[in-house]
């Protein structure tokens, strides 16, 4: 459970917490994913609001998460994902290990690859899925 008593219910909540210094990005995103997967009736609303900006990598990641989740769950892809998080000019590889680059390029979902983010195919998986 979050420091705040409840999990972030939107991607904008994740970003707000990070920008306020209340929580780091990864744990906040994991809490959001736990909430998203267990609240199917509120999924579309969880992605609607365009989040504020953090930095190029995190902005791209948030936009990719929104687009990917919308595609996987048959939701409307939020319009803000087309204009938010497109500032990366160099590829970003999760994990930072040179030996994983080939695997990450092959496994990355389209929403991540098109933003120059390379993650594992299960980057958004959670035990509660």
N, C-alpha and C positions, 0 to 999 in steps of 0.2 A: 504494500500500500504506500502511496505517496506521502511525503512529508505534510501534505495539505489535507489529508483525510480522504481525498477522492482522486481518482485517476483523471488525467486530461481527457476530455471528451471530444476535442477537435485538434486538428493540426495547429491551428492558431494558438490554442492553449499551450501546446508543446513549446512553440516559439516564444510565447509570452514568458513562460517560466525560465527559459534559457536566457532571454534578453535581460530579465530582472535578476539574474544570478541566483535564482532559487533552486535550480536543478540543472545538471548537465544534460546535453542533448540526448545521448544514448539511453540513459534510464528513463527520461521523460518520453521518448519515442516508444520504448518498450511498454511503458504503462499505457500509452495511447493505444498501441496495437492490442494489448490485452482487452481494453475497453471496447475497441472497435469490433473485435471478433466475437465478443459476448453480447453485443447489442445490435442485432441485425436490423431492427426497425429504425435506428438512428444513424446508420452508416452514411447515407447521403449527406445529411446535415453535418456530419463530422468532417466532411471534406469541403464544404461550401465556401467558407470564409477564407479570403486570401490572407495568409499570414504576413506579418512584418518581415523585414529582411534581417538576417543574421550575418552571413558572409556567403561568398560564392559557392562553396562546397555544401554548406548546410541548406542554403536556398534551393540549390539543384536537387538535393536529397529530398527535401520536403515536397517539392513539385513532383518528383519521380514517384514518391510514395503515394501521393494523392492520385496521380494518373494510373499507376499500377493497380492500386486497390479498386479504383473505379472500374477498370477493365475486368479484373478478376471477378468482381461481384456484380457485374452488369449494371453499374450505376452510371449516371451522366458524369462525364469527365468535366471537372470544374474548368471554366474558361480561364481562370487565373493561371492555370498550369502552363498555358502557352506563352505567357509573358514573364512569369516569375521563375527565377532559377536558371537563367540561360547565360550566365556570365562566365562560366568556366571556359578557359582557353586551352588548358592542359588537362589530359586525362587524370582522373583520380582513381586509384586502386585501393579498395578496402583491404585492410590487413597489412599493407606496406611491404609484403614479401615479394621479391622479384620472381621467385619460383611459382607464385600463384597467378601471375598475370595472365597466362594463357587460359587457365581454368576460368578465371573471372570474366575474361572477354567472351568466352564461349557460353557461360552460364547467365550472364547478366540479362535481366528482363529488358525489353525494348524501352520502356519508360526511363530506365537508368542509362542504358547505352547511348540513347540519343542526346543525353545531357553530359556525356563523357564521364559518367560514373560507372565503375565496374565493381559489381558486388556478386556474392554467391547467389545461386538460385533460391536459397532458403533464407536470404537476409531478413525477410519480414516474417519468418515463421516464429511462432510462440507455442509453448506447451499446451495452451488451452485451445488451439485451433482444432 
